[in-house]
Amino acid sequence: MKAREWGVLLVLSGAIFLEGIDIAMLNIALPSIRTELGLSTGSLQWVVSAYVLGYGGFMLLGGRAADILGRREVFLVSLVVFLLFSGLGGLAENGTTLIAARFITGLAAAFMTPAGLSIITTSFDEGPKRDRALMIYGAIGAGGFTLGMVIGGLLTALDWRWVFFMPVGLSAILLIAALVVIPKTPRPERSGRRFDLLGGLTITAAVVLLVLGVERATHVSLAWTAGTIVLSLMLFAAFWAVERRTPAPLVRLGILRSGSLVRANLIGMLFMAGFFGFQFLVVLYLQELRGWSTIEASLAMLVIGIDVILAPTVTPKLVQRFGNVPVLLAGLVSAVLAFALFLSAGADTSYLAMLPSLVFMGLAFTLAYGPLTIIATNGIAESEQGLAGGLLYTSFQFGAAIGLAAVAAVNVAATGSDSPESLLDGYRAALLVPLGAAAVAVVIGVFNLGRRNIAEETEEPALAGVG
């Protein structure tokens, strides 16, 4: 790569790292936030849910906005909004201000993330160079999720407000660098590409309600959850009808004929459901059952961050040798092994005995994240790269929401008391959720994704980074 290309890649990778650590750091800081601001459990849940709703609900809108309004412009504006409202979260003196700040921060991330991904996929020609760029991008992004808990634990030990102020500083650095290295490009041709307002409203409302129904499932009645999800499905049907009739749709329905894109999105949803559910359970296990401090639990998870080193160095070589699909499948199998091995953890299991499970989780991210991003965006027209990125990250976010909700529900149902034995039973029962999600992802990879993409890699090795 040329120096300018490296600069663009590192800035955009820094932005996806920022988004990852922002989520992970907040999760580890929640107990401290509750104590200082005096939040109830319901209000504390909304600190998380508000970000998820803003991020997951507006992702498709953000991706399409990047395609129509200009990727650089959307990226820069959303990064400024992210910076400002992260700072507001750090200054919050009550739950209402913090929840509002988290919602706007999530909304900004919903525009920033697909815009950044589409800048990469349109700046690098499809083939080995783009594959390598996406491997590095995916590795640094995954590192944000895995290292964020460690960084969050250390910052929370000082003051939970640093969990919000640290992203402000990183955002400012990235903004200055982005203005310098991301080249200006001609404004997209907008003739015949009016913004589909009705489609945007219906799909955003549908996704928001679906994520809300899943996220709140363990805190409200079954009737409330069912009603929310039914209303969401009705809005999805309305969106489908709108998109079939509008001359300039928000989501061109023909893009869903790409089997590799659809299957990659399904795998991405299941993979993130498993990872976030597993991470949640491990933290509960270490802090509630084992009595480890926040910093001890954070450092214990540090090994998962091996993907930051291995993904940009080892994974591209593996893809070049074996192709995207086999490497992705190896990552999914690693996730299955990680979750299965942790089932044996007991009330006095040593960290050394837990280590293989955590290492396999790091390997899962190392091997799966980059190839999954490549498969979801290869073969998509340049004018729809923002949309493809929006679809993928919507799947990631919905997977995270449904994984956390399902794990929490099973854990509560299976925990009969506060005794160590009962807590352990709850963790083990809940671990079956991420294990099942990863197993289904493997099946989809083997019998669906693999069938078409292995053939494509045989016929067109350049597209998969093999030639």
N, C-alpha and C positions, 0 to 999 in steps of 0.2 A: 504494500500500500504506500501511497505517497503521504508526505507529512500532513497535508491538508485533510486527507481521508482519515488518517489516524486521529487528528484533532476532532473531526466531526464524530467519529465513533466513540471516542473517550467521553466527550461531552454528553452524548445521548445515553451512553452506558451509565454515566454518573447520574443522569436523571432517573433511569429505571432503578438504580441502586437506592437513590433517594426515596423513591416511592416504596420500595421494599422495606427499608429500615424504618420508615415512618410508621408503617403498620406494626412491625414486630416490636419496636421500642415502646409503642403505646400499650401493647398487651402486657408487657412486663411492669409498666408503671401504674396500672390501674389500681392496685391496692393503696398505693401512696396517694393517688389522686382522690380516691374515696375518703381517706382519712382527713386530708387537709380541707377539702371542699364540703365535707359532710354529706356526700351523695348517698341516696338509697340504692339498693341493688338495681331497681328499675332504671333510675337515672344513669347509673354507671353503665348499664347495658346500652343505653342510647348513645353514650360517648363512642362506642364501637359501631353501633348500628347506623348512626348518622353518616359516618364516613363510608360505610359499605353501601348505603342507599345512594349517596352522591356519586360514588365511583361506579358501582355496578349499573345504576339506573341511567346514567348519561353517557356511557362508554360508546355505544353505537352512534349517538348524536355527535360525540367528539370525533370519532373516526371519520364520519362523513363530512363534518365541518372542515377537517384537515384537507380532504380531497377537493372541496369546493372553494374554500376561502384562502387556502395556501398553507402548506405544512409548516414552514418556518414561522409565519405570523401566528398561527394557532399555538405552536409550541412555546414561543416567547411570551405571549400574553398569558397563557395558562401557568407558566412558570412564575411569572410575577404575582399572580393571584395566589398560587400555592405558597409563595414566600410570605406574603402579607398575612394570610390567615393562619399559617403556622405560628407566626409571631403573636397573633391575637390569641391563639390557644394557650400560649405560654404565659400571657398576661391575664388570663381569665381568673376572675375572683368568684365565680359561681358556675353552677352546672349549665344554666341556660346559655351563657356566653360560650362556654367550651363546646357544647353540643352544636351550636350554630357554626362555630369556627370549623369544627370537624366536618360538617356537611359541605361547606364551601370548599374546604381543602380536598375532600373526596371528589367533588365536582371538577375542580381544577385538574386533579390527577386523571379524571376521565377524558379530558381533552388533551392533556400533555402526553400521556402514554401512547395512544395510537398514532398521534402526530409524530412522536419521536421514532417509533418503529417504522412508520411509512417513509420517513426521511432516509433511514438506512436502506430499506428495500428498494428505494428509487435512486439512491446515490451510488449503489454498487450493482454492477451487472449481475443478472442471475447466473449462478454457477459457483465455482470454487471460491472466488473472492467474496461474494455475498454470503456464502455459507460460513466462511471463516469469520466475517464480520458479525453475523448473527450468533455464532458460537460464543464470541467474546461478549457480545451484548447480553446474551442469555446467562452466561456465567456470572457476570457482574450483577445482573438483576437478581439471580438466585442467591448470590452472596448477601444481598440486602436482606432477604428474608431470613437467612440463617445466622448472619452476624448481627442482625438488628437486636436480637434478644440479649446478646452479650453486651453490645454497646449500650442498650437500654438499661440493663442491670447496673452497669457502672455509673451511668449518668443519674439514674434514679437514686443511687446511694448518696449522690451530692444533693440533688434537688430534682423532683420530677419535672419541673419547668424546663430543665435543660433538654428533656426529650423533645420539646417543641422548638427551643432556641437553636439547637444544633442543626436541624434542617433549614432554618433561616440562613445561617452562615453558609451552608453548602449550596443552597439555592442561589444565593448572591454570587458565589464564585462561578457556578454553572451559567448563570445569566450573562455575566461579563464575557465568559469564554464563548458562549453560544453566539453572542453578537459579533464576535471576531471571526470564528471559524466556520459557522454554518453559512454557506453562500446564499446570497439572494437569488431567487429564481423568478422567471416570469409568472405573473398571476395566472392561475388556471383559467382556461377558456370556460366561460360561464354560460355561453349561449345554449339554450336548451337544458340547462342544469340548475333550474330554480330549486331553492331549498324547499324540501317537502315538509312543510310545517305540520300538517295534520298527521303524517306518518311519524314525524319526530315526537309529537305529543303522545300518540297512542302507544308507540313502542317504549318510550321512556316511562309512561305510567304503568304499562304492563310489567316491565322489568322491575321497577321500584316496588310494586305490589307483590311480585313473586319473591323478591329478595326479602321484603319486609315480612311476608308470611312465614318464610323459612327461618329467618333470623329471630323472630319473636315466638316461634312455635313452643318453646319450653317455658314461656312466661305468660301465655294467655290460654284461653279455653280452646278446645278442639273446634267448636263452632266458629269462633273468630278466625282461626287459621284456615279452615275450610272455605269460609266465605271470602277471605282475602285472595286465596289461590284461585277460586272459581272466577272471581271478578278479573283477576289477572289473565286467566285463560280466555275470557271473553274479549278483553282488550287485545290480546295476541291475534284472535280471529279477526277483529276489526282492523288491525294493522295489516294483516294478510290481504284483506279485501281492498284496503286503500292502496297498497303497493301494486296490486294487479291492475288498477285502473289509472293511476297517476302517470303522466308522461315522463316525469323526472323523479323516480322513487328514491327514498332514503336508502333502502336496501334493495338492490336489483335482485329479485328472487332467483334469477338464473344463476347467481353466484353459488347458491346452495346446491346446484347440480354437480359442483366439484366434490366428488366423494372423499378425496383426500382432505379437503378443508373441513367438511362436516365431521369426519371421523377424528381428525386431529383435535377439533373442538371438544368432542365427547371425551377423548382421552385426557385432554387438558383439564376438563372439569373434574373428572374422577381422580386424576393425579393430585390436584390441589385440594380436593376434599380429603383425601387420605393424608396429605402432608400437614395441613392445618389441624385436622382432628388429632393426629398423632402428636404434634408439637404441644397442643393444648393438654393432652393427657400426660405426657412426660413431665411437663411443668407441675401439674397437679400432684403427680406421683412423688416427685422430688421434694416439693415444698410442703404438701399436706401430710403425706404418709411418712416421708423420711425426715422431715424437719429441716431441710436444707434452706439456707438463706437465698435471697434473690440473686446475689452475686455468685454464690456457689452453683445454683441451678443454671444461671446464664453461662458460666464457664464450662459446665458439664456439656452444654449443647454446642460449644465452640467447634468440636470436631466435625459437625455437620457442614461447617464452612469450608471443608476441603475442596468443594466444588469451585471456589474462587480461584484456586491454583490449578486444579486438574482440568476444568472445563475448557479454558482457552488454550491449553497446551496439549493435553492428551486426547480430548474428544475429537478435535479436527483430524488428527491422524487416524483415529479409529473410523471416523466417517469416510475418510479418503480410502481406507483399506476395505471396509465392509459395507458402506452405504448408510444412509440415514435411518432406515427402518430397523435393521438389526441392532444398531446402537440404541435406538429408542426402546426397543423391546428389552434389551439388557438393562436399561435404566428402570423400566417398569417391574421387571423381575427382582431387581435390587430392592425396590420399594416393598414388594411382597415379603421378601426375606427380612427386611428391617422390622416390619410390623409383626411378623410371625415370631421372630426371636424375642421381642420384648414381652410376649405373652408369658414367658417363664420368669419374669422379674418378680421377686418376692419382697417381703418386708425387710430383709437384711441383705439383699443382693449387692455385691460390691460393684463399684463403678467399672472395674475391669470387665466384669461379666456383662454389663450393659453396653460396653463399648462397641462390640460387633454390630449391634442394632443401629447405633448412631452412625457408624461408619457406612453401613449400607444405605442409610438415608442420604448421607452426603454423596455417595456414588450414584444414587438414583437421580438426584438433581444434576450431577455432573454429566450423566449420559442421556437424560431425557429432555431437559429443558431446551437446549439449543436445537437438536433435531426436530423437536415438536414445532418450534417456531418456524423453522425452514419449511417443513412440510405444509404448514398452514398458510404460507404466503407464496410458495413457488407456484408458477403457472397463473397467478392472478394478474390481471391487467394493471399497469401503473396507475391508471385513474381510479382504481379501487383498492389500492394498498392500504389506505387509511381505514376503509371499511373492513378489510380482512383482519387488520390488527385490532380493530374495535371488537369484532366478533370473538377473536381469540381471548382477549383480556376480559371480555364479559363472561366468557366461559370460565376463566380462571377465578374471577371474583364470585360468580355464582357457586362454583365448586367449593370455594373456601367457606362461603356462608352456609351452604347445605351440610358440609362436612362438620363444621363446628356445632350446628344446631342438632344434627343427628347424634354426634358423640355426647353432647351435653344431655340430651334426652335419655339415651341409653344408660349413661353413667348415673343419673339421678334415679332412674327406675330400678337399677340393679344394686344400688347402695342402700342397705337396710338400716344401718346405724353408723355411728362415728368410730366404731371399733376398727383396728387395723385390718382385720380379716374381711370385714364388710367393705371397707374402702378398696381393698385389693380386688375383691370380687367385682366391684363397680368398674374399676379401671380395665380389668380383663374383658368384661362383657363389652365395654365401649370400644376396646381395641379391635373388635371384630368388624366395626364399621370401616375404618381405614383399610383393614386387611381385605374386606370384601370389595371395596372400591378399586383397590389396586389390582385385584384378581380379575375383575371385569374389564379393566383397562388392558390387561395383558391379552384377554380373549379377543377384544376388539382389534388390538394390534396384530394378533396372529391371523385371525380369520377375515378381517376386513382391510385394515390399512396395509398390511403386508402384501396382500394379494395383488393390489394394483401397483403400489410403489416399488416393490421388488422388480416387477416387470419394467416399470419406467426406468429404474436405475440400470437395468440390463441393456435397454435400448438407447437411453439418453444419459450416459454416465456424467456428462458435464453438469446436468441439472442437479444431481445429487452430490456433487463434489467428489465423484469417484475418478473422473477422467483427468 
